[in-house]
Amino acid sequence: MIGRSLATYFTLRFAVWILGMFTGIFLLVFLIDSIELLRSTGGRDDISVALVIAASALRVPALMEQVLPFAVLLGSIAAFVTLSRGSELMIVRAAGLSVWQFTLPALVFALVLGVATSTIYNPFATWARNLSSDILVGSRASVMTALLSGSATPSWTRQRTGDGNAVLHTEGVSDGGRTIQQPVFWVFGADGMLAERVEANVGQLEPGQWHLSDATVTKSTGVPEQHDSYFLPTALTAEQVAGGLGSPDSISFWQLPAAIAQARASSLPANRFSLQYQSLLVRPLLLASMVLIAATVSLGFARYGGGEKMILGGVVAGFVLYVVIEVARSLGSEGLVSPALAAWAPSIVAILLGSTVLLFREDG
């Protein structure tokens, strides 16, 4: 059995490499995202460079949640290879320790990191992302708020408006469903005929109505009318807006169960939110699978040489796993398979395959 001191040493080595890799990727993503946002807002007078950089800095933590598994994979590979080149793995194996014993500290760290990122980091990243949208909403930068909002793609829904109905199209949702960017309403009367078309820059949900800013209203006459403020009745709540139009990424881990229940109670599809919740639950297992992939690389590097090819193989295996996860998520979000199955199956299969390869290398 691995001793406490040795386990602590290995854990610290893995923690330094994984967190260092995460920090390096964070800075790279922040630089790229800031440049892209600055390019998109070039020449605008209603938004400053400092505001764009601040919004980007608040947005990057949410983007890094997608990169976290690769940071764990690359950091674990770097840690294992460093230990191999320093002959430390050779020494611990000569002392009678199996691959499972010197891999255990990395697996435990990955599991703890997964739990921490799902329960602590995810709520912070979600809050920061929503705050970035709120900052740009205040600057009236409609294009940028659409880019930074909780919904990354245009969405549609139907709502009640007084005696009739309206079809709502929006480019983005933020602030838990209380703010929509660039909404367009097609308002139908009680007779089912189109009564008016309303376009706005930003819509704020108030009790029983939408408060639309910079609205253009086109009635049956066909003549557009400009309004600084325009009010449109609605029966939607913020939860329903977030559930029907918002992105699961805009809702934190602790709020997802309530969002799922609210969506189901409102007869809205909850597959996306269920999938997001299950994905956060399975994250510790996903990070552990990345460590197992890195361990297969390290053991082959220590015994057989050809480190460059094996490291490349480990990176390719990680990207293949990412593609499989994305395909499974697409199936789960559309309701073609159970969200729980779509979230858990790829990580479980990766764990089993990684364990099989390690057993073969250890005993074969």
Secondary structure per residue as TSV (DSSP state, phi and psi in degrees):
chain	resnum	aa	ss	phi	psi
A	1	M	-	360.0	137.0
A	2	I	-	-67.4	137.0
A	3	G	-	-75.0	164.4
A	4	R	H	-64.4	-43.0
A	5	S	H	-64.0	-43.7
A	6	L	H	-67.3	-39.0
A	7	A	H	-63.3	-41.2
A	8	T	H	-64.4	-40.1
A	9	Y	H	-62.4	-48.4
A	10	F	H	-63.3	-40.5
A	11	T	H	-61.5	-43.6
A	12	L	H	-64.3	-39.3
A	13	R	H	-62.3	-44.1
A	14	F	H	-68.2	-40.2
A	15	A	H	-62.1	-42.8
A	16	V	H	-63.1	-45.7
A	17	W	H	-68.4	-44.3
A	18	I	H	-67.3	-47.8
A	19	L	H	-67.7	-35.3
A	20	G	H	-65.0	-41.8
A	21	M	H	-64.3	-40.8
A	22	F	H	-62.0	-43.1
A	23	T	H	-65.3	-43.0
A	24	G	H	-62.1	-44.5
A	25	I	H	-66.1	-36.7
A	26	F	H	-57.9	-47.8
A	27	L	H	-65.5	-38.0
A	28	L	H	-66.1	-44.6
A	29	V	H	-64.3	-40.5
A	30	F	H	-61.1	-42.5
A	31	L	H	-63.7	-47.1
A	32	I	H	-65.4	-44.0
A	33	D	H	-65.4	-40.8
A	34	S	H	-63.6	-44.4
A	35	I	H	-62.0	-42.3
A	36	E	H	-65.6	-42.4
A	37	L	H	-68.7	-37.7
A	38	L	H	-65.0	-38.5
A	39	R	H	-65.3	-38.7
A	40	S	H	-70.3	-25.6
A	41	T	T	-106.0	13.7
A	42	G	T	-60.3	131.5
A	43	G	T	86.7	-2.4
A	44	R	-	-84.0	139.2
A	45	D	S	-94.7	-14.9
A	46	D	S	-91.6	5.7
A	47	I	S	-146.9	133.0
A	48	S	-	-94.5	165.1
A	49	V	H	-63.6	-41.4
A	50	A	H	-61.6	-38.1
A	51	L	H	-67.4	-40.4
A	52	V	H	-64.8	-42.9
A	53	I	H	-64.7	-40.9
A	54	A	H	-63.6	-43.5
A	55	A	H	-63.9	-39.1
A	56	S	H	-65.4	-42.6
A	57	A	H	-61.6	-34.8
A	58	L	H	-76.3	-24.5
A	59	R	H	-82.6	-32.2
A	60	V	H	-59.6	-39.9
A	61	P	H	-54.0	-37.3
A	62	A	H	-69.4	-39.0
A	63	L	H	-63.9	-34.0
A	64	M	H	-69.5	-19.1
A	65	E	H	-61.9	-31.8
A	66	Q	H	-74.6	-25.9
A	67	V	H	-91.5	-16.0
A	68	L	H	-52.3	-47.6
A	69	P	H	-57.8	-37.1
A	70	F	H	-71.3	-32.6
A	71	A	H	-63.9	-40.3
A	72	V	H	-66.2	-43.2
A	73	L	H	-62.0	-52.0
A	74	L	H	-66.8	-39.8
A	75	G	H	-64.9	-39.5
A	76	S	H	-67.9	-42.2
A	77	I	H	-59.9	-45.3
A	78	A	H	-62.4	-40.4
A	79	A	H	-66.0	-46.0
A	80	F	H	-63.3	-44.9
A	81	V	H	-64.6	-39.5
A	82	T	H	-63.1	-42.7
A	83	L	H	-64.8	-35.6
A	84	S	H	-68.3	-45.8
A	85	R	H	-66.3	-28.8
A	86	G	T	-83.6	6.4
A	87	S	T	62.8	13.1
A	88	E	H	-71.3	-38.0
A	89	L	H	-66.5	-37.1
A	90	M	H	-63.1	-38.3
A	91	I	H	-68.6	-46.5
A	92	V	H	-67.9	-31.7
A	93	R	H	-70.7	-36.4
A	94	A	H	-66.2	-26.3
A	95	A	T	-79.2	-1.5
A	96	G	T	100.5	6.9
A	97	L	-	-85.1	136.9
A	98	S	-	-85.1	170.4
A	99	V	H	-62.0	-31.3
A	100	W	H	-68.9	-32.0
A	101	Q	H	-74.1	-43.3
A	102	F	H	-82.4	-9.5
A	103	T	H	-89.3	-21.5
A	104	L	H	-55.8	-45.1
A	105	P	H	-58.9	-38.6
A	106	A	H	-67.6	-39.7
A	107	L	H	-64.2	-42.9
A	108	V	H	-64.0	-42.9
A	109	F	H	-62.4	-41.4
A	110	A	H	-63.8	-40.5
A	111	L	H	-65.1	-44.8
A	112	V	H	-64.2	-41.9
A	113	L	H	-62.2	-40.4
A	114	G	H	-62.7	-43.2
A	115	V	H	-64.4	-43.1
A	116	A	H	-65.4	-41.0
A	117	T	I	-70.1	-32.0
A	118	S	I	-75.2	-40.0
A	119	T	I	-94.5	-24.3
A	120	I	I	-117.3	-53.6
A	121	Y	I	-66.4	-42.3
A	122	N	H	-60.3	-47.3
A	123	P	H	-59.2	-39.1
A	124	F	H	-65.0	-45.5
A	125	A	H	-62.9	-38.9
A	126	T	H	-65.3	-44.1
A	127	W	H	-61.7	-43.1
A	128	A	H	-65.2	-39.6
A	129	R	H	-65.8	-43.7
A	130	N	H	-64.6	-35.9
A	131	L	H	-65.6	-37.2
A	132	S	H	-62.5	-37.8
A	133	S	H	-66.7	-41.4
A	134	D	H	-64.0	-37.0
A	135	I	H	-61.2	-45.2
A	136	L	H	-77.9	-26.0
A	137	V	H	-61.8	-40.8
A	138	G	H	-65.4	-26.4
A	139	S	T	-88.7	-0.4
A	140	R	T	62.2	27.9
A	141	A	-	-89.5	82.8
A	142	S	H	-62.4	-38.9
A	143	V	H	-64.6	-42.9
A	144	M	H	-70.9	-36.6
A	145	T	H	-65.8	-32.8
A	146	A	H	-65.1	-37.9
A	147	L	H	-70.0	-35.6
A	148	L	H	-97.2	0.2
A	149	S	S	-74.4	173.2
A	150	G	S	-69.5	-18.6
A	151	S	-	-111.9	119.0
A	152	A	-	-87.8	-11.6
A	153	T	S	-129.4	153.8
A	154	P	-	-58.6	143.9
A	155	S	E	-131.9	157.3
A	156	W	E	-129.6	148.6
A	157	T	E	-159.0	168.9
A	158	R	E	-117.0	144.2
A	159	Q	E	-142.1	161.2
A	160	R	E	-86.9	135.5
A	161	T	E	-132.3	89.7
A	162	G	T	66.3	-117.9
A	163	D	T	-85.0	-12.1
A	164	G	E	-125.6	-156.1
A	165	N	E	-127.8	166.2
A	166	A	E	-143.3	143.1
A	167	V	E	-100.2	126.2
A	168	L	E	-109.8	129.8
A	169	H	E	-120.1	132.0
A	170	T	E	-140.4	151.0
A	171	E	S	-88.0	-16.3
A	172	G	E	-174.2	155.9
A	173	V	E	-130.1	137.3
A	174	S	E	-144.3	177.9
A	175	D	G	56.2	42.3
A	176	G	G	64.6	26.7
A	177	G	G	95.0	2.3
A	178	R	T	-89.1	-14.7
A	179	T	E	-130.7	133.5
A	180	I	E	-125.3	145.2
A	181	Q	E	-105.6	135.7
A	182	Q	S	49.8	53.6
A	183	P	-	-75.7	151.1
A	184	V	E	-131.9	124.2
A	185	F	E	-110.4	131.2
A	186	W	E	-105.8	106.8
A	187	V	E	-97.1	126.5
A	188	F	E	-111.7	139.8
A	189	G	-	-78.5	-177.3
A	190	A	T	-64.0	-25.1
A	191	D	T	-84.5	1.6
A	192	G	S	83.7	3.0
A	193	M	-	-90.8	148.8
A	194	L	E	-66.0	123.3
A	195	A	E	-98.0	-40.6
A	196	E	E	-163.2	160.2
A	197	R	E	-121.6	126.4
A	198	V	E	-120.9	122.8
A	199	E	E	-114.2	144.6
A	200	A	-	-147.2	164.2
A	201	N	S	-80.1	-50.8
A	202	V	E	-140.6	143.2
A	203	G	E	-121.3	130.6
A	204	Q	E	-109.7	129.0
A	205	L	E	-83.2	120.1
A	206	E	E	-115.0	166.4
A	207	P	T	-55.3	111.6
A	208	G	T	78.4	6.1
A	209	Q	E	-161.2	157.6
A	210	W	E	-97.5	132.1
A	211	H	E	-101.1	107.0
A	212	L	E	-101.2	132.1
A	213	S	E	-103.8	143.1
A	214	D	E	52.0	56.0
A	215	A	E	-91.4	144.3
A	216	T	E	-116.6	115.8
A	217	V	E	-109.1	123.3
A	218	T	E	-116.7	111.1
A	219	K	E	-93.0	-168.3
A	220	S	T	-63.9	-21.5
A	221	T	T	-69.2	-21.2
A	222	G	-	85.6	2.6
A	223	V	-	-97.0	118.1
A	224	P	E	-67.6	141.8
A	225	E	E	-122.0	131.9
A	226	Q	E	-93.3	134.6
A	227	H	E	-134.3	130.5
A	228	D	E	-65.0	-38.4
A	229	S	E	-136.3	139.2
A	230	Y	E	-142.2	136.5
A	231	F	E	-113.3	133.9
A	232	L	E	-130.1	124.1
A	233	P	E	-61.5	148.9
A	234	T	-	-153.9	152.0
A	235	A	-	-106.8	4.3
A	236	L	-	-77.6	149.9
A	237	T	-	-106.0	166.7
A	238	A	H	-60.6	-37.9
A	239	E	H	-64.2	-40.2
A	240	Q	H	-67.9	-38.4
A	241	V	H	-63.8	-46.4
A	242	A	H	-64.1	-38.0
A	243	G	H	-72.7	-35.7
A	244	G	H	-90.1	-29.6
A	245	L	T	-118.3	-27.4
A	246	G	S	-77.8	169.5
A	247	S	-	-97.4	142.7
A	248	P	G	-58.4	-26.9
A	249	D	G	-65.6	-18.4
A	250	S	G	-88.2	1.6
A	251	I	S	-118.0	130.9
A	252	S	-	-76.0	166.9
A	253	F	T	-55.3	-42.9
A	254	W	T	-76.2	-20.3
A	255	Q	T	-94.0	-12.5
A	256	L	H	-62.6	-43.0
A	257	P	H	-57.5	-41.4
A	258	A	H	-66.9	-37.6
A	259	A	H	-65.7	-38.7
A	260	I	H	-64.0	-46.3
A	261	A	H	-63.3	-40.9
A	262	Q	H	-65.1	-41.8
A	263	A	H	-63.6	-42.5
A	264	R	H	-68.3	-38.5
A	265	A	H	-66.3	-27.6
A	266	S	T	-92.5	8.3
A	267	S	T	60.9	31.8
A	268	L	-	-102.5	150.3
A	269	P	-	-64.7	132.4
A	270	A	-	-113.6	10.6
A	271	N	H	-61.2	-42.5
A	272	R	H	-63.1	-40.6
A	273	F	H	-73.6	-37.8
A	274	S	H	-63.9	-41.0
A	275	L	H	-64.2	-42.4
A	276	Q	H	-62.4	-41.8
A	277	Y	H	-64.9	-45.2
A	278	Q	H	-65.9	-35.0
A	279	S	H	-64.9	-37.5
A	280	L	H	-70.8	-34.5
A	281	L	H	-66.7	-37.2
A	282	V	H	-87.1	-3.5
A	283	R	H	-55.8	-42.3
A	284	P	H	-56.9	-40.0
A	285	L	H	-67.7	-36.8
A	286	L	H	-63.9	-44.4
A	287	L	H	-65.9	-36.1
A	288	A	H	-64.8	-37.4
A	289	S	H	-64.7	-34.4
A	290	M	H	-64.9	-37.2
A	291	V	H	-65.9	-39.9
A	292	L	H	-63.9	-40.0
A	293	I	H	-61.6	-42.7
A	294	A	H	-65.0	-34.9
A	295	A	H	-66.4	-37.7
A	296	T	H	-62.7	-34.8
A	297	V	H	-67.2	-45.1
A	298	S	H	-66.3	-40.7
A	299	L	H	-66.8	-41.5
A	300	G	H	-65.4	-36.4
A	301	F	H	-65.0	-39.5
A	302	A	H	-69.8	-33.9
A	303	R	H	-96.1	-41.4
A	304	Y	H	-113.5	-6.5
A	305	G	-	74.5	-160.9
A	306	G	-	62.1	44.7
A	307	G	H	-61.8	-38.5
A	308	E	H	-61.7	-44.6
A	309	K	H	-65.2	-39.3
A	310	M	H	-72.1	-36.7
A	311	I	H	-64.2	-44.4
A	312	L	H	-60.3	-39.3
A	313	G	H	-62.6	-38.9
A	314	G	H	-65.4	-41.7
A	315	V	H	-64.1	-43.5
A	316	V	H	-62.6	-41.2
A	317	A	H	-61.5	-38.5
A	318	G	H	-65.1	-40.6
A	319	F	H	-69.5	-36.0
A	320	V	H	-62.4	-42.0
A	321	L	H	-62.2	-39.2
A	322	Y	H	-62.2	-42.9
A	323	V	H	-63.2	-43.3
A	324	V	H	-61.3	-41.6
A	325	I	H	-63.0	-42.9
A	326	E	H	-65.5	-38.6
A	327	V	H	-64.7	-43.5
A	328	A	H	-63.7	-38.1
A	329	R	H	-64.9	-39.1
A	330	S	H	-62.5	-42.5
A	331	L	H	-65.7	-40.6
A	332	G	H	-69.8	-38.4
A	333	S	H	-68.8	-27.2
A	334	E	T	-88.7	-1.9
A	335	G	T	80.0	12.0
A	336	L	S	-74.5	-28.8
A	337	V	S	-134.2	165.3
A	338	S	-	-63.3	135.3
A	339	P	H	-56.0	-37.8
A	340	A	H	-64.3	-43.6
A	341	L	H	-64.8	-42.6
A	342	A	H	-63.0	-34.4
A	343	A	H	-81.3	-41.2
A	344	W	H	-87.8	-34.4
A	345	A	H	-58.7	-48.3
A	346	P	H	-60.0	-41.5
A	347	S	H	-68.1	-40.1
A	348	I	H	-64.7	-43.8
A	349	V	H	-61.9	-41.2
A	350	A	H	-63.9	-40.6
A	351	I	H	-60.8	-45.6
A	352	L	H	-65.6	-42.9
A	353	L	H	-66.4	-42.8
A	354	G	H	-62.8	-41.0
A	355	S	H	-64.5	-39.2
A	356	T	H	-63.3	-44.6
A	357	V	H	-63.7	-41.4
A	358	L	H	-65.3	-39.9
A	359	L	H	-63.4	-40.9
A	360	F	H	-64.2	-44.6
A	361	R	H	-69.1	-36.0
A	362	E	H	-71.4	-41.5
A	363	D	H	-101.6	-16.0
A	364	G	-	-94.7	360.0
